[in-house]
């Protein structure tokens, strides 16, 4: 069996970053390599030859910063002369359906080999799709006008139409999107099943949970309960005999919020009589006027316990992001700092939790994680982590240190000068710039900058009006930082 789980960060900047590269990771267990999301520039980060060694792609949701290179990867798999197979692609049923709608306009037509005809190309010619997570027992089906005046109905897994006493279609007046309203048989309340039920539910989902089992002995399974992002989305759990990696993707992780989602019953705001509502199969309006509860108690329990045994890669934002986890709300999560690597962070952030960074590689071994630096596994033991303008810094406490760590309204800031108004100083640190996992004293001269050469050595460049000069510098030992 392979030794641990290795995660290479191909890109982990926020969706509106000036640094680009968006979101993408390479997960390696033994000789099996998978891409987790493909928002990062794959051909720049991995290259065509590297992509040929990828066993499969896992996609968490359809926001562009997570799937931006999907169509390019699909075209590469079809047209590259020495690629013999379609992309082995895994995601949940809902995300797959959304991706087909988003990607097909770029993929479903091309020219014939002689360039004389426009031909149709089915999505399946690009993709070897494998579902992870269970299939739904009920779905919205489009009907012909002969069968339904409204054009939609709810059908079960046998293809039989479900009556309005059990499920209804709500068509948004704002977007025209049909969404399902479902009557939970236990609570006897109307809910949106995609949001209400966890994958563990046998009321709405089939019992087969469709885990992927790799020949090398590890598993990949879909995670839904703690993922709360608005659109169809999922996380994943990778398990070996000794390790568990939990990747939540974009989510609003807030235990207080989750308790409210599961605990609050809302009154329906019907725009019709109760009898008319009971008889209606299709309603035009806002589904939130009809939903009585957002989450099930089962989903809440699964969300709280989803992280107990694993190392977690979790997205973070600054404040009031709504669809991500705000840094100042981390204390309201069920995450443990020593088990978490924060990702998808803003261009500038100061964190007491370990930050990921593009081109960093981590290894999960047993119940711990380490940074891979050369052939060594190094602990992330800094007191503070800081990213700014594409550069990565670590700070270690020293009462005579050159920089102060300040706090204001739950957010941290790093400063070498005046303390921001309204902030309080927590402690001082010695600051080091992290380049390729090696530490160099932070430069005080604003005209100087570290530059990594193609041979891996690092030079400090000093810029003046007359030009620049550079000299090789050696890193300090991480253990002495």
N, C-alpha and C positions, 0 to 999 in steps of 0.2 A: 504493500500500500504506500501511496505517495506520502511525503513528509510535509504536512501542512498545506495551507491555502495561500497562494501568492496573488496579491492585487496590485496591478500597475495602474496608476492614475494617468489616463490619456488626456483628460481635461476635467476640470472641476470648478470652473468659474460660474458665477451667477448668470442668469438669462440676459441681463442687460450690460454685461461686462465690456469694458474697453479693451480687455486683454484677450477676449475671444476664446476659442477652443472649447467652449461649452462643456458637455458632460459625456464621459465615456470611460470605461474601465476594461482592463484585460484581466480575467480571472484564470489562474492556472492551478490545476491540481494534477500532479504527476506529469504525464505527457499530454493532458487534455487542456486546451486553451479555448476560452469562450470570451466573446465580447459582451459586456453588459452595457446596453445603450450605445448609440452611435452618433452622438452629437458632436464629438471631437473630430478634428480632421484626420481621418484614419489613414489616408494615403501619405500624409505628412508624418504622422506619428509612428505608423507601423510599416507602411510601404506595401506595394503589391505583393512582393514575395512573402512578407510577414503575414498578410491577409490570407494567403493560401494555406497557412498552417493553422488558421483558426477553425476550430471544430464546429462552432455555432454562434448564433447571436441571440441574446435575450433582450427583449424590449419591455420597459416598465410602463411607458405611456407615450402619447403621440405629440407632446409639445416639441417644437422644432429643436430646442436646445438639447433634446435627448434623442432625436431621430434624424437630425439634419442630413446625415450622409447615407440614409437608408436606400434611396433610389440609386445613388452612385454605386453603392455596394451591390445592389441587385443587378445593375447593368454590367458591372465588372464580372459577376459570377456567370452571366450569360454570354458575354462577348470576349472575355480574356481567353486567348487561344489555348492556354495550358491549364484551365480550370475545368475539371471534369464533372463537377457536381453543383447542384443548386445550393443556395444558402440553407443550412440547417437552422431553422428559426423557431424560437420558443417564446410564447407569451400567453396571456389568458385569452379566453374566448372574446370578451368585450374589447380588449385592446386590439386584438387581431382584426375584428370587424371595423374598428375605427381606422386602423392603418390601411386596410384595403381601400376604404373610401378616400383617404388622403393621398395614397401613393399611386393608385391606378391611372389617374390622368397623365402621369409621367411615364408609365410603363406599358399601358395596354395596346399601344400601336407603335409600329416602326415600319421601315422599308424592307421589302423582300431582299434576299441575297443579291439579286440582279438590279436592285434599286428601281424596279419598274412598277411596283405595286405598293400600296399601303396595306399592311397586314395586321391582323389582330393577334395579340399575344396574351394568353391567360396569365393571371397572377401566379398560378401554380408552376409555370415554366421557370420562374425565378426562384421560388421559395419551396423548400421542403418543410412545411409547417407541422409543428408538434405542439399540441395544446399542453400547457401546464395550468393546474387549477381545475376545478370541476366545471362541467357544463351545466348551464341553467336548465331547469325543468320546464320553464315557461319562457316564451319569447313573443315579441311583436312581429306580426307577419303582415306584409302588404297584400291587399286583396284587390281583385278586379272590381270594377264598379258594379258588375253583375251580382257579386257576392256581398258587397258591403258599400252602402252609400257613402260612408266616411273613408273608405280606402284602407283601413287597418283593423286587425283583430288580434286577440291574444290566443296562442295555441300552446298545447302542452307537448311533451316529448313524443307523443304518439301522433301528433299532427291534428288532434281534435281541438275544436274551438272551446275556449273557456268562457263561461258565462259572466255577466257583469256583476253578479253577486260575489265573485272571487277576484276578478281582475278587470281593469279598465285601461284604455289608452287615453292619455292626456296630451293633446297637441298644443305646443307652446304658441301663443299668439305673437310672441316676439321673434322666434326663430323658425317656427314650423316643425321643430323636432318632436317626434312622438316619444313619450316616456311612459313607463308602466306604473300604474297604481295597483297595489296588491293588498288584499285583506289577509292579515296575519291570522291564522286559525287559532292560535293560542291566546293572543291578546285581544283578538277581534277588533283590531285597529287597522286603519288604512296606512300603508307605508309604500315607499319606493324601494323595491326589493334589492336593486343593485347597491343602494346605500345601506339598507337596513341589515341585511344578512351578511355574516362572515362566510368564507368558503367552507367552514366546518358545518354549516347548517344543512340538514337533509330535508328541510321544508322547501327551500327554493333551489338548492343545488343537488345534483346527482351524487351518489355515495362515492363513486370513483373520483379520487382527487388528482389523478394524473401527475404524479411525481415523475421526474426524469431520473432514471438510474443509469449511471455511466458504467461501462465495463470495468473501469478502474476502481469501482466500489464506492464512489461518492454519489450523493443525490442532490438534485436541485428541485425545490418546490416553490410554488407561488404563495405569496403572503398578502393578505388583504386587510385584516382587521385594523392595524394601526395606520393604514395609508388613507389619508383624508386630503384630497387635492382638488376636488371639483369634477374633473373629467375622469373617465375610466382609467384606472391606474392600479398598479400592483407593486409589491416589493418581492424580494426573493430570499430564500434561505438555502445556503450551500452547507451540506453536512458531510464530513468524513467520519471515520470511527472516533477521532479525537477532537475534531474542531467543528465549530459552528460559526458561520459568517451570515449576519443579517444585514441586508441592504434595503433600506426603507424607501428609497427614491424620494421624490418631492412629497412633502406631507406637512400638515399642521399638527404637530405632536404636542398636545396639551391635555394632561390628565383631567384638569378641571373642566375643560371644554368637552372632553369625551363623556364625563359623568353627566353633563347637561344633555348631550345628544341622546344618551340612553335613558335618562331619567325624566325628561320633560315631555308631558303630553300636551299637544296643542289643539285648540278647538278648530274644527273645519270652518272655512269661510265660504259656504256654498253660495253660488250665484243662481240657484234653482231650488225648487222644493226638495225635501228629503226623498219623496217618492220618485221624482224625476231623476235625481242622482242615483238612486238604487237601480233604476231601469237602464241607465245610460251605459253603453259599451265604449263610446268615444266622446270625449269632452274637449272643447277648445277653451284653453285658459292657462292659468299658472298652477302647476302641480303642487306648489307649496301651499296653496289654499286648501288642499285636500289631504296632505300628509298629516297624520296625527302623531307620529313619533319618528325620529330620524335614524337612531341606531337601536338594535336589539341589545338586550342585556348580555346575550352570548357574544356578540361582537365586542362589546366593551371588555368582557373578561378575557377574550382572546388577545385583544390589543394590549392590555396591561401585562400579560404574561409572555408576549411574543419575544422579549429580549433577554429573558433570564439566563440562558445558557450560552449566549453568543457574543462575539465581537461585532460591533455595530458600525456601519458606515452610514452616516446620517446627515441630511442636508441642513443648512443653517442660513438664516438671513439676519438683517439688522433689526428693524422694528416695523410693526404694522404691515407685514407682508401678506397676511391673511392665508395664503396658500402654502407657505413654508413655515418652518419652526423658527421663531425669533430667538436670537441669542439671549435676550433678557428673560425669556420664558423657559430656558433650559431647566431651571429649578422646578418647574411644574411638569416636567416629563418623568418617565419612569426609567430613564437612562442613567447609567453609572459612568462617571467621567473616565475612570481608568479602563473602560471597555469600549470607548467610542472614539472614532475618527470623524471629525466634522468635514463636510465637503460642500460643494455648490455655494461657497461663501462669496461675499462681496469682494470687490477689488481691494478694499482696505478694511481690515478687521484685526482686532486684538482679542485673543482668546486664552482663557486658562485651560481649555480643552484642546487636545491635539488637533491640529489642522492638517488636512491633506493638501497636496499641491501637485500641479501637473508635472509629470515625470517622476514623482516619488513612487517608490515601490515598497509595499508592506507585506510582511508575512504573518499569517495567523498560525500560531503553533500552540497546541493545547488550548488553554484559556487566556492566552496573552497575544499581543501583537508587537511586532518589531519593525523598524525600518531596515530595508536591505541596502547596505552601503558597500559596494564592491562585493566581496564574499562574506561580509560580516553582518550579523543581526544586531542592531543597536536599539536600545530602549529609548523611547521618547520621554525623557525625564526632565524637560525644561519646566520652569515655573510659569512661563508665558510664551505664546506663539503669536507671531504678527506677520500679516501679509500686506504688502503695499506696492502698487505699480509693478506687479509681476515679480517682486522680490520677496524672499521668505526669511524671517528672522526668528531667533529664539532668545529668551532672556532668562537669566538665573539670578536669584535673589542675592543682593549685596547692599548693605545699608549705605555703602559709599558708591554705589553704581552710578553710571552716567545717565541713566534714563529712569523716569518715574512711570509707574503704572497707576492710572487714575480711574475712578469709577463715577459714572453719573447715570442715574435712572436705570441701573442694571447693565449698562454697556461699559466696556473697558476702552481705555485709550492709552497710547504710548507717547510720551513726550520727553524731549531732552531740554526743554526750556520752560516757559511759563505754564502754570497749571491752568487748564481751561476753567472759565468761570462756572461756578456751581458744582465743580468736581471735588472729590476728596482723594488724597493720595493713599494708595493701599500699601505700596512698598516700592523700593528702588531695585533696579536690575543692572547687571552687566549684559550688554546686548551683542549678539553675534549674528552675522549673516550666514545663512545656510545655503551652500552651493553644492548640489549633488549629494546632499547628506553630510557634507563636511563643513566644519564651522570655522569662520574667519571673523576676527574682531570687527565690529561695525565701524565703518569709516566715518570720521567726523568732518572731513573736508568735503564740502558739497560738490567740488570739482573732480572728485575721485570716484572711481567705480571699479568693482571687481568684474572681470571678464573671464569666462571659461573658454579655454582654447580647444581646438579639435582633438588634441592629444590628451585632454583631460586635465591638464595643469591649469592653474588659475593665476592670472596676472591682476595686479592693481594698476589701473590706468589713471593718470592724472592729466586733466585737460587744462590748458592755459590758452591765452590769446595767440601764443606763438605755435601752438600745436599740442601734441600729447606724447606722453612717454609711458612705458609700461615695464613692470618687473615682476618676475614670478614670486609668489608668496606661498608659504606652506600652511596647511590648516593646523589648528590646535587639536589636541585629543578631545573627543567629545566628553570623555569622563572627567576632564579637568575644567570644563566650561563652568 
